[in-house]
Amino acid sequence: MLGRMEQQAHFITLSTPDLGAARAFYRDGLGWTPLLDVPGEIIFFQIAPGLVLGLFDTAKFVADLQGRPNDGRLGGLTLSQNVPTPTDVDATVKRAVEAGGRLVKSPQTAAFGGYHGHVADPNGVVWEICHNPGWRVDETGRVHLEPIADTP
């Protein structure tokens, strides 16, 4: 089909009003290693095969869009990471808060039957740190979401 866009993304770029605080949260709080760090402009983290998260200084983000200041605002967005155990949820949320994140929701049993907590990065981006035993990725990279027993 001509002109059809593949069902994939390679970059997720977030407008970042305080790049230094974001760097500390992701590097020190989440323990991530930057793929590329351009001080005062942008920092990239590879977050999956072929997928990069970019944190772009808001003023430069808006200029790149040739937009208006409101074009740099974020809203209605969560990012999520599945971790192996509920204990990992607790530890990751704690470390993220210690690195400048804001606790949004303390770790607890989730409505879907797993265990999760929510923490906002210094830009207000909310991360769900989750243990979902029904989630897995097979050897081809395909995601499988299985219902968890006793989930309403």
C-alpha positions as CSV (number, residue, x, y, z in Angstrom):
1,M,0.0,0.0,0.0
2,L,1.6,3.2,-1.2
3,G,2.1,5.9,1.5
4,R,1.2,3.6,4.4
5,M,3.2,4.3,7.5
6,E,4.6,1.3,9.4
7,Q,3.1,0.6,12.8
8,Q,6.2,1.6,14.8
9,A,8.0,4.4,16.5
10,H,11.7,5.0,16.8
11,F,11.8,8.1,19.0
12,I,9.6,9.4,21.7
13,T,10.6,13.0,22.4
14,L,9.4,14.9,25.5
15,S,9.7,18.6,26.0
16,T,11.8,19.2,29.1
17,P,11.7,22.5,31.0
18,D,14.6,21.5,33.3
19,L,17.0,19.3,31.4
20,G,19.4,19.0,34.4
21,A,16.7,17.7,36.7
22,A,15.5,15.3,34.1
23,R,19.0,14.0,33.6
24,A,19.4,13.4,37.3
25,F,16.0,11.6,37.5
26,Y,16.6,9.3,34.5
27,R,20.3,8.7,35.0
28,D,20.6,8.6,38.8
29,G,17.0,7.8,39.8
30,L,16.1,5.1,37.2
31,G,19.8,4.1,36.6
32,W,19.7,4.6,32.9
33,T,22.7,5.2,30.7
34,P,22.5,8.0,28.1
35,L,22.9,7.1,24.5
36,L,23.8,10.7,23.7
37,D,23.9,13.7,26.0
38,V,24.1,17.2,24.5
39,P,24.2,19.6,27.6
40,G,21.7,22.4,27.4
41,E,19.8,20.8,24.5
42,I,18.8,17.1,24.6
43,I,19.6,13.7,26.1
44,F,18.7,10.4,24.5
45,F,18.2,7.0,26.2
46,Q,17.7,3.8,24.3
47,I,14.7,2.2,25.9
48,A,14.0,-0.8,23.7
49,P,15.4,-2.3,20.5
50,G,15.2,0.4,17.9
51,L,13.4,2.8,20.3
52,V,14.9,6.0,21.9
53,L,13.5,8.4,24.5
54,G,14.6,11.9,23.9
55,L,14.3,14.6,26.6
56,F,14.6,17.9,24.7
57,D,15.0,21.3,26.4
58,T,11.6,23.0,26.1
59,A,12.8,26.3,24.5
60,K,14.8,24.3,21.8
61,F,11.8,21.9,21.4
62,V,9.4,24.8,20.6
63,A,12.0,26.4,18.3
64,D,12.4,23.1,16.5
65,L,8.7,22.9,15.9
66,Q,8.6,26.6,14.9
67,G,5.8,26.7,17.4
68,R,4.4,28.7,20.3
69,P,5.3,28.2,24.0
70,N,2.2,26.2,24.6
71,D,3.4,23.7,22.0
72,G,6.0,22.6,24.6
73,R,3.5,21.5,27.2
74,L,2.9,17.8,28.1
75,G,-0.4,16.4,29.3
76,G,-2.4,13.2,29.5
77,L,0.6,10.9,29.2
78,T,2.0,8.1,31.2
79,L,5.0,5.9,30.4
80,S,5.2,2.4,32.0
81,Q,8.0,-0.1,32.7
82,N,7.2,-3.6,33.8
83,V,9.7,-5.0,36.4
84,P,10.2,-8.6,37.5
85,T,8.8,-8.4,41.1
86,P,6.7,-6.2,43.4
87,T,9.9,-5.7,45.4
88,D,11.4,-4.2,42.3
89,V,8.4,-1.8,42.0
90,D,9.0,-0.6,45.6
91,A,12.8,-0.1,45.0
92,T,12.5,1.6,41.7
93,V,9.8,4.1,42.9
94,K,11.9,4.8,46.1
95,R,15.1,5.5,44.0
96,A,13.2,7.7,41.5
97,V,11.7,9.8,44.3
98,E,15.1,10.1,45.9
99,A,16.5,11.4,42.6
100,G,13.9,14.2,42.4
101,G,10.8,12.5,41.2
102,R,7.4,13.2,42.8
103,L,5.4,10.3,44.3
104,V,2.0,10.3,42.5
105,K,0.7,6.9,43.8
106,S,2.4,4.7,46.4
107,P,3.1,1.2,45.2
108,Q,0.0,-1.0,45.7
109,T,-2.0,-3.9,44.2
110,A,-3.4,-2.7,40.9
111,A,-6.9,-3.1,39.6
112,F,-5.7,-5.4,36.9
113,G,-4.2,-7.8,39.6
114,G,-0.6,-6.8,39.4
115,Y,1.3,-4.4,41.5
116,H,2.3,-0.8,40.6
117,G,3.2,2.7,41.7
118,H,3.4,6.0,39.9
119,V,6.1,8.7,40.1
120,A,6.4,11.9,38.1
121,D,9.7,13.0,36.7
122,P,10.8,16.6,37.2
123,N,8.9,17.6,34.0
124,G,5.7,16.1,35.3
125,V,5.8,13.0,33.1
126,V,4.2,10.2,35.0
127,W,5.9,6.8,35.1
128,E,4.0,3.7,36.1
129,I,6.5,1.2,37.6
130,C,4.6,-2.1,37.4
131,H,4.8,-5.8,38.0
132,N,2.3,-7.4,35.6
133,P,2.7,-11.1,35.6
134,G,0.5,-11.3,32.5
135,W,2.9,-9.3,30.4
136,R,5.7,-10.9,28.5
137,V,7.8,-10.4,25.4
138,D,8.6,-13.5,23.2
139,E,11.8,-14.2,21.4
140,T,10.5,-12.3,18.3
141,G,9.9,-9.1,20.4
142,R,6.1,-9.5,20.2
143,V,4.3,-8.4,23.4
144,H,1.7,-10.7,25.0
145,L,-0.8,-9.5,27.5
146,E,-2.6,-12.3,29.3
147,P,-5.5,-11.8,31.7
148,I,-4.4,-12.3,35.4
149,A,-6.6,-14.8,37.3
150,D,-9.3,-13.2,39.5
151,T,-9.2,-9.9,37.7
152,P,-12.6,-8.4,37.5
